[in-house]
Amino acid sequence: MSGRNTDAFDDASVAGSSGAANGGPGGIGNSGNGSRRQASQKQVEKIVLQYLKTKGYRNAEKALREDAIMDGAETTIGDLASVFPASEMGSDANVPEWVLFYSEAEQGNPDAYSQSYRELRRWTDSSLDVYRHELYAVSFPIFVHAYLDLHMRGLHEKAAEFMEQYSRDHVVHHGKDIETLTTLKTKAHVEENALAKLYRENKYGIRMTRVGFELLLSFLQDHHFTLLMRTVNQYLNIRTIDGAVQIASESEADVGITGHTQNQLDHFNSQDIALGSAPLDPFVRDEVERTLQSEAGRHIKDSTTEEASALLDTFARAKQDSTTNALSARDAIPMPPPRGVEIEQQIANLKALRKRVALSPAALPSVCMYTLHNTDNTMNCATVSEDLSLMAGGFSESYVKIWSLKREPLRGFQSNFVPNSVNSEEDMEAVREKTGEDSRKLIGHSGPVFGVDISFDSKYLLSCSEDKTARLWSLDTMTNVVCYRGHNYPIWDVSFAPQGFYFATASHDRTARLWSCDHIYALRIFAGHLSDVNCVRFHPNAKYVVTGSCDKTVRLWDVQRGSCVRVFTGHTGSVDTVAISPDGRIMASAGEDQTVNVWDLGSGRRMESLTGHTGSVYSLAFSQEGTLLLSGSADETVRAWDIKRTSTASDHPIIAQRQSEQEQSKATDPDAMDVDSDGKSAGNIAGSPGKDKADTATNGDSKKRDAAGIWKSKRVAESDALLKTWRTKSTPVYNVTMTKRNLGIAIGAFTL
């Protein structure tokens, strides 16, 4: 990485920008007392041009001549002096003094800082994603010095308004500094406060790309924001670098103020959160227990009564665990009265718990792969129901397609049925279509479908689309029930809450939204990401929502308050998928940077980074114990990772044999492509999920096909946590799921 220090704009750039300041907000024309006449813009430009020529700043002179078309006779400082009384500027005023006069004139407007910072903030919000993060980093020291300068000028009420209006932009990464600065009320406070003196006596280090720096400079010059220009010149030490700018860490000496913590994210992530399980509804608990006791108390002893007795014991243990770790009634989100389906679901979960396979590094899960053919690169997303009865996919042709994995016909209602005539199950069966196929299209969207999700009881399906809507479909009637509108741009993802009823959407408008099935408007809007929100998932207790974004961060939102309570930084690319462990303590995220990051939700800190994939990661899923993680990727593989491995795990004979085979494969062909944990080469096909899945591409310089039709690529360092890699043939994996019994399910579309 190369770079250079830009401690201040040179004299030419400052003069060239400040000399045109009289047209900006609060300029000279707005600050006089009526007797002062406004200087001509061209007069100022000609004076600055003459000054640059005299001093030998040829490049700056050339640039100014190109930007400002000069015509007519030369203008001298005397011409400018004739505009203002000599008593104000002095008879021997030079160009820097005229520039300073323009800046001081702008300072005469008490709203100048607020107006210029508001425009800077608006411009930053509308900038390109690749530069937005570094521009936000620059805005913080500008914000601080604008606030301090307002106090130093005696505008204490304006300073308080400024802090209240814009402090929320920086509270995540600079929360402690914001809290301290908020306590300043007078000029004396600023002069005596240690933090204020630290900012005013030291330059704030910033890293920017060359293009980003030039964009900032051009913006300040074009809009004549002299106050902001002086702040950047006096208090910022901008270092331009080649390549992308990442979120700075505290160990980087050239970022922030030396000796002062620059990134205060740990302070923000120290907020109290409740990660316990959702409390079981008393009615559901009593009904489940009564049903199992009824089955177990039958006089005729058979397999059903024995199973009911075992389930009763399992339920007693589960009830005790849930009571210990459950949320309080005050913290739990409100839910509608339970129906009979919740009781059936609880009993089904108990049966799955009894038959669950215990996973470990030596006992890996089985993975069932569903490969879809003839999709013509139009499938954008896929999911499977909890009971493995249905699979659904969203397509670029604006429809949702569902398949019956049990090969049962999917029958909707006849077109001429009368809803008022359906009063029972028999009536509903009578109005159904007589025949049906094991797959069916749901048509209603007017744009590509980017996200689908099926409710826990397999009764409803949610879909989201480029047409800015989310739709709720009944899988009993195969019809669209509700259309939800509210987003201003395409919706990339949709997710049901674990208990149903609530769902969340993620959109190109940089927000995620919380909805309930019985309201057509959003209940909460989660705003804070700097770019597209790509994915959204609920916490197991439904009290929180996790979002991943193109701004390379993951955020945890409180559903009841609508506020962000955790920010996770560390990715170097867009975050396309997130997953939370069933116990609600661990979260995993992945995306374009091909790395799976594992986070502790309680502390907000990264536990581990898992490397091994050679393509974008599309999907993640935890095992039911939360000890194993599955990932599906564009590199046409499914990988299993050990999340909670112990120091003695590698001593197990099966694991030792697996590692030995891997080392032998690498030793045999050290220059070959990436080698899996089971000794096979990993494939790689470029592409991305959702909105980017159809844009598949390959890099012919670094990858080529072998005899089996698998993409080869350069070796990628594999983490020790990698347990196994399952390789597909020309099938990027769009979705991975772990069932209640710890069976892995993967879905992908075959590509040529």
N, C-alpha and C positions, 0 to 999 in steps of 0.2 A: 504494500500500500504506500503510495507516494502522497505527498501533501505539501502545502505551504501555509505559513501563518499570514493571516490578513488582520493585523491588529486594528487597523483603521482604514477607512477609505482614503486614498491619496488626495492631495489638495485639489487635483483637477476634478476628481469625481465629486467631491463635496461641493466645490464651487459650481460645477455644472448642474448639479441637482438642486442646490439651494437657491441659485440665482433665479430659478423659475418658480419659486415658492409663492409668489404673490397671488397666484391663482387658486391656491389650495384653501381648505377650510380654515377660517380664522386668519387669513392672510392680511397683508397690509391694508388692502381695500376695506377690510372689516374692522380694523383695530384703530383707525384714526378717529380724530374728534370732529371731522367735517372739513377742517381747513387743509388737511393733508391730501394731496392728489396722488392717485395711484400711478406708479411707474409703468411705462410700456414694456410688455414682455420682450419685444424685439430689442429695445434699448438695453435691457439687462443682458440678453444673450450676446449682443455685440460687445458689451463691456467685458464680459467674461471671456469672450473669444480673444479680445485684445490682450487681456491679462495672460491667457494661456500662451499666446504667441510670444509675448515679452519674456516669459519664464522658460520658454523652450519646450513646453509640453506638446510636442507635435502630434502624438497619437490622440491625445484628448482633444486637441484643436480640430483634428481631422474628423473625429467622431461627432463633435458638436456641429461642425459645418454640415455633415451629412444629415443629422437629426433635425437641425433647425436651418431651413433654407434662408441664407442671408441675402439681403438685397439693400440697395441704397448706400448712403455714405457711412463711414465709420462713426461710431458713437463713442464718446469718451466718458470718463468718470465725471467730467464737468457737466455733461448733458444730464447724467443721473442726479448730480448734486442740485441741478436747477429745479428738480421736481420737489425736493424736500428743503425745508428751512435749514440754513447752516447751523442754527443753534441746536438742531437735533443730532446732526451727524458730524459736524466739524468741517472746516474748510479743507483739511488735508486727509480726508477719509480715503482708504484704499479698498480694494475688492474684498479681502477677508472681512473687513469691518462692515461693508455693505451686506455680505452674506449673513454675518452675525445679527445685523439689524433686521433682516427679514425673519430670522428665527425668533428673535425677541418679539417681533410684531405678531408672529403666530402665537407666541405664549400669552399674548394679551387676551386671547380668546379662552375662557375657562373650560369650554367644551372641546378644545382642540385635541387633547389626548383621547378622550372618549370617541370622538368622531374618527380619528385616524386609526386607533386600535380596532374599532368596529369594522372599518373597511379592510384592515389587514386580516382580521379574523375571517371575514366573509370571503376574501380572496383565497386564504389558505384552505377553507372548506371546499372551495370549488377547484382547487388545483389537482394535478394528476396524482394518482395514488403513490407513485414511486417517489414523489417529492414531499408529500403531505406530512409525513412524520417529522422530517428534519425542519420543515417550516413551523410546525407546532413547537418544536424544541426551541427555536429562535424566539417565538412569541412569549415564552415565559420570562426571560430576563427583561424584555421590553415591557411586559406587564408590570414587573416589579418596579422598575425605575420610573415608569409613568405614575404609578401609585405614590412612590416616595417623592417625586418631584411635585406632585399636587400638594402634598403636605408641606414641602419646603416653601412653596409659594403661598401658603396660608389658605388654600382652598380645601379645607378639611371635610366639608360636606360633600364636595365633588369627589374627593378621594374615597370616602366611605361608599358613595354610590358606585364608583368605579370598581371597588373591591367586591361589592355585593353582586354586581352584574356579571363580572368576568372571572371570578375566582374559581368557579366550578370547572372551568376548562383545565385547571392545573392541579386540582386537589388530589388526583390519583397519584401522580409522581412527585408532588411537592407539598403534601398535606401538612407536614410539620412547619415548613416555612410559612405557608398560608395562615396557619393558626397564630403564629407569632406576629406576622405583619398585620393581621387584623386588629391586634391590640393597640397599634399605634394610633394616636388621636391628635397629636399636636406636632409642631415643628421640633420642639424640645425632645419629644419622644424619639423622633427619627435621628436626631443628633446624638442621643445617648444610648439607643438600643444597639446591642452588639451585632445582631443580624443585619440591621439596616446599615451600620457602618461597614460590615463585611462586604455587602453588595456595592456600596458607594465607593469603597477604597480599593476594590479589586476588579479585574476584568473577568468576565464570565466566559469560559471556554465553550465553543460550539464546534461540532463537526458538520460539514455540509459538503455535498457534491459540488463540483464546479458549476454545473448547470443550475442547481438549486440556488447557489449563491448569486449567480447572474440574474436569475429570475427575481429574487428578492430585491436586489439593487435596482433593477429596472422598474419594479413596482413602486418602490419608494420615490424614485426619480419622476416617473410618469405622473404620479399623483401629488407630487410636491409636498410630501410629508416630511418637512424639515425637522420637526421635533423627534420623530422616530429615527431619522437619519443621524441626528446628533447623538441619540442614545446608542445606536449601533456603533457609531464611530468612537464614542467615548468609553463605553462600558463593556463591549463585546470583543472577544478575541476569536475570530472565526478562522477555522482551519479547514481548507478545502482538500478533499481526498478524491481518489479515483475509486469507483465502485459504489455499491450501495451503502447507506448509512444505517447501522443497526441501533437498537435501543442501548444507550450507554450503561455500562456497569460502574459501580463505585470504584473499581480498581483502575479505571482509565484516568490518568493524571491530567490529560489535556481537555477534559470535559468538566464543565461546571467551574466552581471556585476551589482552588487547591486547599485541601484540609477540611472542606465542607462536604457533607454527604449530598451528592447530586440527585440520585434516584432514591426517593423515600417510599418506594412501593411497599416495603415490609410494614411500614407504619399504617398504610392504607389497608393492607391485608390482615391487620391484627383485629379487625372488627369481629365481634362475637357472632357466630352463626350456629344454628341448630341442625346437626346432621343426623339426628336419630331417625328411626323408622316411623312411618305413618301409623298412628294409632288405629287399631282395629275397631270398627264400629261395634258398639255393645250389642245391637240387635243381630248383626251378622255373627258375632262370636257366640251368642247364645243359641242361635239357630243351627250353626254348624255343630256345636256340641250336642244339641238335642237330637239332630239327625244321626250323628255317629252313635250316640247312646241307644237310639231306637234300633239301629241296625245291629249293634253289638248285643242287645238284650233279647234278640229273637230266640225262641225255644229250639228251633231247628238249627243245629250247628252245621255250617257249611263254610266254603271259602269266603263267602261274602261277610259272614259274621266275624270270621277270624281277621279279615282285612279291616273291618270296621273297628275291631278292638285295637289292632295295631295303629290304625290311624288316630284313634282316640288318645293313645299314649303319645304319638308324635305331635298331636295338636296341643296337648298339655305342655310339652317341652317348648314348642314354638310360642305358645301363649306366654309362658314365663319369660322367654328371651325378649319378646316384643314389649312386654310390660317394663322390663329393665331399661331398654334402649329407646322406647317410643317417645315421640314428641308430646309435650303437654297439650291439652285441649286448646289452650290460648294460642300456641304457636302453629297448630295445624290449620291448613286452609279449609274453608267451609266446603262441604260436599252436599249434594242432594240426598234425599232419603234413599237408602239402599233398596235394590230390587232383588228378585230371586236369583238373578244371574251372578251376583256377588257371592252368594252362598255356594252355588255350584262351582264357581271359580276357586274359592277357598278349599273346597274338598279336592278339586283337581290338583291344586298346588300341593296339598298334603300327600296325595298319591305320588306325584312326581318327586317330592322330597324323599319318600321312602325308597324309590327306585333310582335315585340320583347316583351317578358314577362318581366316585371320589377321584379327583385328578391330582396328579403330582408330576414332577419332572420325569419320573419313571413310568407313569401311567398317563399318556397323552390322550386327548379326546379323539373320537372318530369324527371325520368331516365329510358331510354329504354335499356334493357340488352339483348345482343345477345350471346347465349350460343352455342358453337360448340361441337358436340358429335362425338365420335369415332375418335378422333385425336390420340389416343394411346400415349399421351405425346410427340408428335412430333411437335406441333405447337410452334414456338418460338416468333412470333410477329404478330400483327394485326393492321389494321387501317381502317378508313372509309372516304369516300370522303365528301367534304363540302356540296354538295347538297343531301347527303344521298342516292345516287343512287347505289353506289358500296361499297363493303367491300373486303378487301384483307388480306391474311395471308401468312406468310413465314414458311416453314416446313423444318425439318431436312432431308427429302428425296430430298433436292436440288431443289424444285419447289416452285413457287408462285401460290396460288389459289385465284381466285376472284369470288365473288358472286354478282349477280344483286339483290339488295334489292327491286327493283320494279317488280321482277319476269319476266323481259324481257329477251329474248334469247340473249346470247353473241355470236355473229357471227363474225368470222374472214374472211380472203380472201381465195378463192379457191387456191389450190396448183398450178394450171396451168395458173394462170392469168398473163398477160403481163403488167408490170407497165407503159410502154409508152402509153398504150391504155386507161388509166384512165385520163380523162380531165375534168370531171364534177361530180357532186353528183350522177347523174343518172348512169354514168359509174361505179362509186365506188359501188353503190348498186347492179349493175348487176354482179360484180365479187365476191360479198360476198357469203358465204356459204348459202345454201337455208334453212337449219335448224340449230338450236342451242339450248343449254340448258342454264339454269340460273346460271350455275357455269362453270368455265373453269380453266385449269391448264396452267401456263406459264413455260415452261421447257427450261433451258439454263445454269443455274449455275451447277457447279461441286462439290458443297459442301453445307452444311446446310445454309439456308437463315435466317439471324438474324434481318433484318430491311426492312420495306417497307413504302412507302409514296406515296400518290396520289396528283397530281397537283391540283391547285385551280379550274381549268376548267374541271377536270375529263377526260382529254384527254391522260394523260401520267401517268405512274407508275414507281417509282424507287425502286430497290431492291439491297441489299448488302449481301455478303456471306462470308463464310469461305475460299472460293477460291480466296480471295484478290481482287475481282472485284466488281464494282457497275454496274448495267445494267439499261438502259432506255427502257421501253416497251411502245408501242403505244396501247392504249385501243380502238382505232378505228379498227386497223388491227389485234390486238392480237399477235403481233410479237415483237421480240427484235430489237430495232433500233440501239443502241450504247452499247458498252462494254467499261467501263472506268477502266484503270489500272494505278497503281501508288503506292498503299500501299504495304508494304512488308509483312504484316501479315493479319489475318482475319479482316474484317470490321464488327463492331458491330451495327452501326446505320447509317441511312441516312435520310436527311430531305430537302424538297423543300423550297426555299425562298417564302415568302408570295405572291410575284408577279410572281413566276415561274422563268424560265430561269436559275437562279443560284440554286445550291444545295450544301450541305455539307455532309461529311462523317466522322465517328469516328472509330478509329482502335486500334487494339492490339499493333501497333507500337508506341503508345504514342502520336500520332499526330491526329489532325483533318485537313481536307483539303477542300478547296473551289474549286468548279468546275462550269463551265457553260455548258449548254447542247450542245453547238456547238463546244466544244473543248474536245479532248480526253485526255488531260493532265490537271493536277491541276493548278489553277491560284494562289493559296496561300497555304502555309503549316503552320499550327498553331502548333508550337512545344514549349513545356514548362512543360507539365504535367510529373509527375514522374512515372506514370504507365498507364495502359490501359485507353483510352478515351471511355467511355461506351455510352454516349448519346450526341446529338448535336441538337440545335434548333436555328432558326433565330430570331432576334429581329423583331418586326412588321415593322420597317422601313428598314429592310434588310441591315443596315449599320454595324450591329454587329452580332456575332455568340456566343452562349453560349454553353459551354461544361462541362460535368460532368465526373469525373474520379474515378478510383480505388484508387487514392492517397488521397481521401476524400476531395477534393477541387472542386470548380466550378470556371471557368474562363470566362471572357467576352473579346472577341477579336474584334479588329477593322478590318473590311473586307478590307478596302482600304490600310491600312498600314501593315496589317498582324501581328500586335503586340498585346500583352495582355494589357488591360487597367484596368481590375478589377480582383482581386482574392478574393474568398469568402471561408473562413475557418470556421469550426465549426462542421462538420459532424464527426461521430465516426466510420463510415463504408463507403463502396463504394457508390458513387453517381450514381444511375441508371436512373434517369429521371429528367428533368428540364422543366419548363414552364414559359412563360412571359405573363404578363397581356396585353390586347389589347392596352392600352394606353402607354405601353412601360416603365412604371415607376417601376414596381414591378416584382420580379422574385421569383419563388419557386423551391425548389430542395428537393429530397428525395431519399432513397435507402435502403441499408441493415440495417441501424441503426433504421429503422421503424419510423423515425422522419421526419416531413415535416418542413423545414426551409424556412422562408419568408424573402426576402432581399430587401432592397432599392437600386436600381441600381445607383442612383445618388451619394450616400455616400459610398456605398459598405458595409454597416453595416446590421447586422441581425435585423429584426424587431420583429420576433417572432419565437418560436419553437412550433410546433403543435404535440402533442403526443396523442395516442389512438390506432393506428394500432398495431397489434401483429404479423405482418409478414412484409417481405420486400415490399416496395412501388414500384410499377411498372410504374405508369402513373399519371400525373397531368394535370389539365385543368382549366383555369380561365373562369368565366362568362364574358359576353361581357362588363359589366360595371367594371369588375375587383374587385368587392366586395366579390365575393364568389369563393371558390376553391373546385374542386372535386379531389378526390384521389382514385385510384384503387390499390389493394394490394393482396399479396399472402394469406392474412388471409380471403379471400373470401368475402370481403366487399367493398362497395363504400361509401365513407364518404364525407360529405359537411362541409366546414369550413367557418366561417365568418372572412374575412380578415380585413375589415375596420369597425369593430364594434364600437359602441358608448357606452358611460357610461350608457345611459338610455335604451339600447337594452334589457337588462334582465327584464325591467319592463313591456314589452309587455305581455299580458295575454297568448298568445300561447306559448311563450318561457318560461314563468314562469310555465305553466302547464307541458311542456316537462321536465324541470328540476325537478319538483316535482315528476313526474313518475320515473325518473332516481334514485332519492334519495330513493324512496319507494322500488324500486327493490333491491338496495344495502342493505337497512336495512333488507329486508325480508330474504336475503341469503348472508350474508357478506363474507362467505368463498367460494362463487361460482366463476365461471369464469368471465371474462371480461363482463361488461354490457354496452350495447349500449345506445345511447341517447334516443332511443325510447323504452327502457326496454327489449330488446332482447339480447340474448347472442351472442357474436361475434365469428365467426369461425376462425380457424387458420390452415392453411396447409402450410408447408414449401415449399420453392422453390424460384426461382429467374428468372428474365426475360431474354429474348435473349438467350445467350449462356448457361444459367443455368436453363432454364425453364424445360428442360427434366429431370433434376436431382432432382426431387421432393423427399422429405424425411420427416419423422415425428419423433418426440421425444416421445417415448412411456412412458418415466418416468414422463413427465410433462403434457401430453395431451392425451385425449382419446375421443372417439366418444360418443355422447348421442343418444337417441332413434331416433332422426331425422337425424342422420348421420352427425352431425356438430362437428367439432373439438373444444374441450374445452381447454382453457389455463388459466394461472394465470392472475390475474387482472393487467391491465396497467392503470396508471393514465391518465385520459383524460383531454385535454385542455378545457378551458372555451369556446374556439372558435368553438368547435365541435357542429354542428347544428343537424345533423342527420346521421344515419348509415343505409344503405341498405344492407341486408344480402343475399348472394346467398347460394346455396346448392352445396358444393363440386366443386365450380367453381372459381379458382383464377382469378382475374380481370387483364388482360394484358394491356388494353387500355381504357382510358376515354377521351371523347371529349365533348365540348360544342358547339352547333350549333350557327348560327347567331341569332336564335330566342331564345336562352338560353334553349334549350332542351338538357338534358344530355344523352350521348350515352356511353354504356359500352360494352366491348367485353371480353369474357373469354372462356376457354376450360374446359369442364366437366372432372373431374378426379375422379378415384375410390380410 
